[in-house]
């Protein structure tokens, strides 16, 4: 069925990244080896430090979850090289029940496309055009199940000429065209002798005993013996040509595994072909695609952690199959086509829920995994100072710390040390933990930077406000808010662009120069968004 991606939200924080890693590890420990941690945004500095601290690589980055060609159950017929015979290609089509075969070079790269229609068209041409040029002897022997009679004296690799059948009435003149002839005959010694005297290009002897003199012949004639009757040989000889002479080689429409289904549909609407080659990233043929494969595409499968709002989720969410949601935020607008497992609990961190799941399923996280999960809980609960923090968060973090043999206090200080705040680009700082919310037809961007000391960040207030003003204009936001949450002060410095009156009404604090300090406000989810929701509710 393919991989199941476990992913957090866009602009992921530590809790989202670690939740994806820890939940995928839990399911894999239970034998579900198809779960894979993923991310849909950049790793911030805090998360990067914690991943390095405990020896983990960042999850795989996924740009979007739109359905691709690789998600389709496309056909995988054999890919033949251009040197194989028409006979082999036709038998292959019948065996695998397909009407089209990709033709490839020695490296497996596409060089042509052979259809049953191409074979039929060629067969019709042979009715009026009986000549064959440069027919490989190797191919001819294969198709006719034959043997080269004068193998020791004949060295030419191909034969050419008009195909003729030596019927009894034509015994005295078996090759009207002189040497330029491929003659088919039966047990007709006189015809064979005269053909060898004239040194015709090729002599095919059907169901006849071969005389030693013919085998020793030094004539420039390819002599082939076959157990097939002359009538059958007359039909099969044309099927000995290489398929590269008949297959379509120009203007071939093909697709790559990474192509998106929406784009493929647009191309198919403008194309008349029934079958299209599918190529991998190295341009090698891996299969063929037909229109009916698009009717029931196999959707990508995902587990959403630390979010349940479409605006915060992966692009192309409407094209995926959501398997499960594990979250600790308010229920939002994500819809599914069938019932799924949803675990949504009022705790301060998604990793608190996942730790409980480890416990319930009897799986002990490794010390490194336990340390990483403890860091995620500390991050989301702001060292247990956030109003979203519960006794369960504290209990689970302490349990994980014991497994990991780490100090929560030391881990917290390491976690919230904002490094490089003086010279790091403003957009990078702002995007550390940034989310978009849609509340009563208002679009709001809210970023949160949690630190142990806010002075360095506040010194760049003008830069933040200029960037936020540009973001508001570019994204058509009603408000853009930055929370600089100081763990030691146990409050948040608020910078914003938008209406002063609305901000004062929402938080009951008089702002000054697009700034206010909100003591005790540590949580965007529980203290900022609910106040704005109440304002416009």
N, C-alpha and C positions, 0 to 999 in steps of 0.2 A: 504493500500500500504506500510505501514511501515514508519520508520523515514527517514527524510532528514537531513543528517549531514552537518553542516556548518563548514568548517575548513580552517585554514591558512596554511602556508608552514612549512616545517621541520625547526627545530631550530627556533621556532617562536619568534618574538619580541612582544613588547607590542601592536603595531598596529594590528598585525595578530590575537592575542588572543582576543583583545577587539572587533575587527571587527566580529569575529565569534559569540561572545556573543551578541553584539548589533544588528546584522542582524537577528539572530535567534529570539531575543526578539521582533523585529519589525514585523516579519512575524507571530509570535504567537499572537501578539496584534491585528493583522488583522484577526484572526480566523484560521490561518493555524497552528494548534497545533502540527503538526508532525515535525517541525523544531527543531533541537537540536544542540547546540554548541559543537564542538569537537576540539581536538588538536592532532597533530601527532609528537609532540616533547615535551621536558621538558620546564617547566616554568622557565624563568630566574629570577634573584633577583629583577630586576626593576619591572617586571610585577607582581611578587608575592606581592611586597610592595603595588602596586596600587590596586590589587584585594582586599587585606586586608584593605587598606585605605577606600575603598568604599563598602566593605561588600559583595564581590562576591566570589564564589567558582571557582576554576579552571575548565575549560571544561573537559568533559570526554576524557580520552586518548584512542586513537585508534591506534593499532599497524600497521594494514594495512587494505585495503579495498577489499581484495580478496573475491570472492563469496564463501559463506559457505552453509552448509546444511540448516541452518535456513533461507536462502534466497530463498529456493526452495518451490514450491507449492506441497509438499509431501502429501500423503494421511493420513487421520486421522481416520482409522477404530476403532471400539471398541476394547479395550484390555480386554480379558477374563481371569479369574483366572483358575488355573488348575483343579479346582473341578467341573466346569460346565460340562454338558453332551455334548456328541458328537452331539446329536440332536439339542441342542441350538446353538452350534457352526456352524452347517451346515445352520440352518435357518438364523443366523446372517450374514453369508457369502452371502446368497442370497439377504437378505434385503439391505445390503450396497454395493452389487455388487463387491465383492472382492474375490480373490481366496486364500488369506493368512491372518491369524489373529495372532497377537502377544499374547503370553500367559504370564501372569504376576503373581507375588506373591501378598500377601496382601498389600504390600507397593507400588505396581505398578512397581516393578523392573522386568526386563526381566528374564524369566526362561524357555521359550520355544517358538517355532514357529509352528503353525498348518496350513497346506496347504490343498487345496481340494484334492491334490494327496495323502496326508496322509490318509484322510478319505476314498478315493476310495480304497487304498491299504488294509486298515483295513477291509472294506466291503468284499473284495475278500477273505480275510483269513477266514472270518466267514462261508464261504461255506463249507470248509473242517474242520474247527475247531469250533465246536459248543459249547465248554465249556466256561463258564465265571466264573472267580474267584473274590471274594470279591467285588461284585457289590453293591454299596450303595443303601439301600432301599429307601432313600430319592430321589435319582436320578431316580430310577425305577418308583416310584409313579408319578414323574413329567412327564416323557416321556409317560407313559401309561394313563395319566389323571385318575389315579386310586385312590382307597382308601384302607387303611389297615383294613381288616375285623376284625382280632383279635388283635386290637390295645392294648387292656388292658392286654393281656397275652404275646405278642411277644416283646422281648426286644433287640434282636440282631440287629446291625446296618447294616450288610452286608449279602448277600447270595451268594452261589457258587453252581456250578453244571453244568451238561450237560443239554442243552435246549432240551426239548421234547414236542411234540404236541400229545395230547390224541385223536387220530382218532378213529372212531367207531370200527374198526377192532381190536384195541389194548386195548379194555375196560378192559379185565381181567388182563392186566399187564401194567398199566400206567407208571410204572417207573422201567425200566429194571435194572437201576444202584442202586436200593435201595434208601437210603436216599439222596445220592449225585445227586440230580436232581432238575431242575427247570421245572415244568410241566405246560403246557398251555392247558386249556380245556374250553369247552363251557357249555351248560346246560346238564351236565352229572353227576347227583347226585351219581351214583354208583362209578364212577371214583374218584370223590371228596372224598367220604367216605373212599375208599381204600387208597388213597394218604395220608389222615390224619392218618389212622391206621399205615401206614409205616413211618410216620413222615418225609416225604421228606423235602428238604430244603426250597422250595418255590412252592406255588401253585397259578397260575394266572387264575382267573375265568372270562371268557369273556361273556358279554351280557347275564347274568343269574341272577335270583333272589337269594339272599343270605338267607339261612336258619338260624334261630336263633342259632341252635346248632353249626353251623360252627363259628359264631361270638364268642361263649362262649368256643370254643375249647382251651384246654391247651396244645395241641401238639406243639412240637418245629418246627412248620411249619409257614413260613410267608405266609399269605393268602391275596391276593390282588384281588380286584374286579375292572374291567375296562369296560367302555362302548364300547371299540373297539372290532372288530372281531378278532378271533384267528390268521388269516393269517397276519393281520396288526401287531399284537403283536409280532409274530414270527420275523418280520423284525425289529421292533422298539426296541426290548429288547437289542439288541447289541449296540444301539445308546445311552444307558443309562450309559455307562462307562464314567469316567472322562477323559477329553481331555489330561490330563497330562500323561496318559498311551500311547498315540498315537503320540503326538507332538514331533517334533525334539528338543532335549535338548542339544546336543553336537555340538561343532564347528559352532556355529551360528555367521554369519558375521553381525555386526551391526555398525551403525555410530552415532556420536554425533552431536548435533546442531552446535557446533563450528568447526567441521571438514571442511577443505577446499575442494572445488569442484574438484580441480586438483588432490588432493590425493584420493578422492572418486573414480574418473574415473579410476585411476591406479588399485585400488582394484577390481572394477567391471570387468575390463578386464580379471582378473585372476579368477573370480568366476562364477559359473554356475547357481546361484539362480536367481529367477525372482523378489524377494521382500526381503527387508532388514529392520529390525527395526531401528527406529530413537530414540535416547535417549537424555534426557536433562542432565544438569550438575550434577544432583542427581541420575543418572542412571535409571530414570523412563522413561517408554515408552511414547512417544508423537505422534508416527505415524509410517508409513512405507514408504520406498523409493524404486522406481522401475527405471529401466533404462530410460524410456521415460521422467521421471521428469528432467533429465539432459539435454534434448534437448533444452529447452527454459528457462534457469534459470532467476529468477527475480534479476536483478542487484541492488546493493546498490545505493542509490541516494545521490549525494553530491552537495553542492554549494562551489565553491572555492573563497576565499577572500584573497586579498593581494598577489596574485601570479597567474601566468598562464603559468608556465614552469614545464614540467613533472619531471625534475630532482629535483625540490624543492617540489613536491607534494607527496601525500600519496602513499606508495607502493601498487601495485595492481590497479593503476589508469586505466589501460586498461580494467579492469573488471567492472568498475562502470559506472553509467549513470550520466553524468555531467548535472546538471539542470541549472546552472547559474554561471557566473564569474563576480566578482566585484573587480576591481584592479586599480592600478595607476602606474604600471610598463610597460615596453615595451612589445609588443606582442611577444610571444615565440612560442613553438612547440606543445601545447596541441591541440588535434584534437577531434571532437565529431562526433557521427554517425548521428546526426540530428541537425537542427538549434536550438540555445539556446539564451537566453538573456545574452548579454555581456555589462557590463558598465565599460568602461575603460576611465579614465579622467586624464589629466595632472595636478594633484594636489599633495600635499606633503604627504597625508595620506589617506588610505582607509576609515578611519572613517569620513573624510570630505565628502566623497561621500555618506556614509550611513546616516550622519546627514542630508544631502540634501534630501535623500529619506524619512526620518522621516517627514521632512517639507512638501514634495510634497504629501505625503499620509495622512497628517493631524494627525499624531501621536506625542504626546509630550512625550519625554523620561522622566523617573523619575529622580529626582535630583541625586540619586546615579549613575544611568546609564549615565546621562549627565556629571557628574564629571569624570567618568571612560573614556568616549569618549574624553573629553577634554585632559586628560592626554595622551591618545594615539596619538592625533594630536601633542601635544607638543613633545612627544618622537620622532615621525617620522620626524618632521620638525626641530628638535634640537632647541626648543624654538624659532622657526620662523627664525633661522639663516641659515638653509640649503638652498642652491640654488633651491631646489625643492619646497620650500614654496611659496605659492601664496596668493593673497589677500583673496581668498575664504577660505583657511585654517585658516587665522587669524580671519575672520568674523565668521566662524562656531565655532571656539574655544571660542571666546568671547561670542557668543550666548549660548553655552553650559555652560560656566562658570557662566553666570547670572542665568541659571536654577538651577545649582548646588550650587550657593552661595559660590564659591571658588575664590581665587586669582590665576590667571595664573602664576604670578611671583613666588609666594610661592610654588605652585604646581610644577613648573619647577625645583626649587632648590631641592625639595624633590625627584623629579623624577631622577635627574642625580647625586645624591650622591651615589658613588660607595662604598658600605659597605663591609668590610672584604677583601679588595684587597691585603692586606699584607700576609694573611694566607690562602686564598681560593686557592684550586687546580688550576693550570694553565689551565688544560683542561676544567674546569668549566668556568673560565673567558673567554677563547677563544671561547667557545661554546655559549656565551651569545646571540650573533646575528651573526650566521655563515651561509653562503650560498655557494653553488657550482654553477659555471657557465661554460658553454661550448661555447667557442668562436673560430670559425675557426679551429676546431680540437685541440684546446688547452683546457685543463682542469684546472680550477682555483678555489681555495678555498679562499674566502674572509670573514674575520670576522671584525666586528666593535663593539668597546666598546666606548660608549659616556659617558663622565664624565665632572664634573665641575673643576677637577684638575687632571692632568695626571702624576704628579711626582711619586706617589706611584706605578702606573702601570709600568712606564718606569724603575723603579728600578729593576724590574724583567725581564728586556729585554732578558738576556741570557737564562732564563727559557722558555720564549716565543719562542725564535728562535730554541731552542733544540726540543721543542714540534712540532713546525711547520716543521722542517726538517724531523722528524719522520713521520708526517702526509703526507708530500709530497712523501716520499718513499712508505709508506703503501698504499696510494690511487693512486699512479702513477700520481700525479699532475705535471703540468709544473711550476706553481707558487702557493705559499701560501702567502697571504697578511693579515696583521693585521692593521686595522685603529684604533688608539686611538684618538678619536675626542674630543678635549677640547673645551667645549662650551664658556668658558671665553676668551681663546686665539683665538677663531674662526678659527680653523685650525685643521689639523690631523697629528699626528705622525705616520709615516708609518714604520712598520717592515715587512720584506719580506724574503723569500727564493726562489731563482730562479736566473735569469741572471741579473747582474748589468747593462749591456748594454741596455737590453730591458726596464728596469725600468727607466733609464735615458732618453732614447728616448721617452718613453710614457709620462713622466711627466716633462721633461725639467729641471730636478734638479739632480745634481750630488750626488749620494748616498755615504754613508760612513758606512762601517761595517754593511751592510744590514739595514740601517736606513736613513730616510729622513723626513723632515718636510714640509708639503704642506699647506702654509697659504691660508685661504679661502676655503679649501676643507672640506666640511662637509657631503657630500652625496656620498655613495657608488654607488647608482643607476645612478646619474646624472654626477658624476665627475670622478669616478674611472673606472667603467665598460666601459663607452663610450671611454675613452682614450685608454684602452686596446683593445677595438674593432677596433678603428682606426689604432692601431699599426699593427694588423694582418689582417685588412680588405682588 
